[in-house]
Amino acid sequence: MVTKVDIHPGENKLIDYFAKNNSNQTMTVQAVPSISPSQATTYLKKTECFCFTQQTFKAGEGREMPVLFHLDTALPKNINTITLSYTMFDTANVGKTINQPAGRIQ
């Protein structure tokens, strides 16, 4: 699996991320990106990304998911390394109200 790619500002790059549902049930997830350093956020432009829509995985299913992106040519010269990572959140409880008694801090 490739963990590092070289890209020059203005160049399009297609990369794949791998995700797997390690649970024993079907799960729908939403990928949320994280870009580091934070100053690079405005310069990394995703054209196609699995993070644009929710993804459903069957129990034990894994798959490669593409991301097509480029770096804006205005990227500051002092930014030499950018990390793009994703956290997958289970959408099963999004928008649901959980009726539990409020906690108490002492």
ABEGO torsion letter per residue (X at the ends): XBABBBBBBGBBBBBBBBBBBABABBBBBBBBBBBOBAAAAAABBBABBAAABBBBBBBGBBBBBBBBBBBBAABBAABABBBBBBBBBBAAABGBBBBBBBBBBX
